[in-house]
């Protein structure tokens, strides 16, 4: 797994969610695909996100608990792992530590 992306454009304006608990930047590749690179700060309660397109969340550092849509249980994901969220769905995520991630927008 590469530690960097080459030959990309980065949108300068950040995406800020939940009062700054989640901040990301959009990266656009030459083929038109997009990803976001972000960080989630430690949270006291789950952060709820809505997806419009399918997303694969790759955890770069830290660990988090995730509940996708109406799942009964949350799952633990650590650095080096990823999880998939269908388009037009929701997920909640929480972490006790700083979490670095890459969101692969797959739609």
Secondary structure, DSSP 4 states (H G I P E B T S, - for coil): --S---SEEE-SSPEEEGGGTEEEEEEEETTS-EEEEEEE---SS-EEEE-SS-EEEEEEESEEEEEETT-SS-EEEETT-EEEE-SS-EEEEE-SS-EEEEEEE--
